[in-house]
Amino acid sequence: MQKLTDAEIAERLAEIPEWRLSDGKLRRELEFADFVQAFGFMTSLALVAEARNHHPEWFNVYNRVVVEWNTHDVGGLSKLDFELARATDKLAAAVLPQ
């Protein structure tokens, strides 16, 4: 796994408009109907992350979840972070109103 260049990051970031860079990490904030929906989303994402052996940094208060992806082993962002950001979006789309 390799650290992406700034140009590669910019190109991939354009493909996931809900995400932004924050302190070298991909970051997305999500708001759900309630705590149960937020926690259910986190549980689903935890299973995906565990299957890929790549885990997010995240924060939850009631119905709000903040997800951050980065690859500690490369000291920045890797292709896997963007794959898991897209997986995060797919899971969120299944429960959030469009």
Summary of the structure (lengths in Angstrom):
residues: 98
radius of gyration: 13.1
end to end distance: 33.9
largest distance: 38.6
contacts: 264
relative contact order: 0.23
helix: 47%
strand: 23%
